[in-house]
Amino acid sequence: MSGEPWANLDDLVDMRVLQRLQDTFAQAMGVASVTVDRDGIPVTQTSNFCPVCDMIRSTEAGLARCMQCDADGGRIAHERACAVGETIYNEPIPVTPESVFAALKAANAEGLPRKAA
C-alpha cells in the first residue's frame, strides 16, 4: 500500500460534523471515542474519555503508546472483518482483504478530485 496517493479524511468529510457525530455516539453508547488516521494520529478531539485516559494521553510517552495501539487496531480491524465465517456485516458477497483494499482505493479515488477542487 505504500506509495499510494491517499486523500485525507478532512478532504472527504466536514470535520465539525464528524466531531459532533463522534461526540453524540460516545455519549449515547457510554464509550470513549477518537477518530484517528491510518498512523494512529488523532484527527478529532477525544469524546467521553475517562480522567485516567486523559492523563495518560497528556504525556508524550502515553500518547505515543495510545497512538500505536490505535494504529494497530485499525490494521487488525480489516483482517478480523474478513475472517472466515464473519457475518457482522451481512454482505451478500464475499468480503476479503483484497476486496476491502479495493473498496478503500475506490473511495480514495473518489475523494482525490474533491481534494484538488
N, C-alpha and C positions, 0 to 999 in steps of 0.2 A: 504494500500500500504506500510505501514511501515514494516520494516524488509525484504523487497525485495532487492536482490542484483542488483543495477543499475550500468551500465557502465557510465563512464564519457564521456562527449561529445568529449573531445580531444583524447579519445581512439577510436573513431569511424570516426573522420574526421580530416584532416590536418588543424590545426587552422589558418595557414597562408592563406590557400585557403578560409576558412570561412571568415576571416577578409577582404580579397580582395573582395569577393562576397558581403559582407555586405556594404563595402565602396562604391562599384560600384552601388549597389541597392539604397543606401541612396542618393547618388549624382544624379543618373538618375531620381529618383522619387521625389527629393526635400523634403525628410523626414529625421528625425533623426532616428538612429537605434543603438541598442546594443543587443547583444545576451547574455542571462542570463541562469543560471541553474534553476532547479525547486525551489530553495530557493530565487531566485531573485538576486543572486550574479553574477556580470558581468564576462563573460568568454572571451569577446572580448573588444577591445577598443571601445569607442563611435565613431560613424560616423555621421558627419554633424549636431552635436548638436549646438544649438544657445548659445551665451555667457551667457545668463541667466541660462540655464540648466547646463552648465559647472560650473558656480558659485555655484549653489545650490548643485550640486554633489561634490563640493570641500570641503564642510563642513561635519562633521561626522553626524550631525542630518539630514541634507538634503539628503545625500547619503543613510542613513538608511530608510528614508521615500520613496525615489525613489525605493530602492531595494524591500521594502514591496509592493509597487504599482506594480512593475514588476512581483513579485511572484504571487500576487493576479490576475493579468491579465492573466498569464499562466493557473492558476487554472480555471478561468472563461471561457477561450477560449474553452476548451474541452466541457464544458456544452453548450455553445452557438452553437458550431459546430454541436451538436447533438440535437438542438432544433427542435421541431415538425415543419415540413414544410421547414426546412433549405435546400436550394438547391445549395449553393455556390460551393460545391464540386462535384455535379452531379454524385454521386456514384450510380451504378446500384443495390446496396444492401443497406439494412437499416443500418444506422450509429447510433449506440447507445453509451452511455458512457461505457458500458461493452465491446463493440467491439473495441472502441478506446483504452481502457485499455489493452485488449488482444493484440492489434497490438503493443502497446508500450512494453509489456512484450516480445513479439516475437522479436522485434527489439533489445531489451536489451539482450535476449538470444543469438542472432546472434553476438552481439558485445562483450560479455564476453570472448569468446575464443580468440578474437583478442587482448583483454587486457592482457590475460595470456601469449600470444606469445611474 
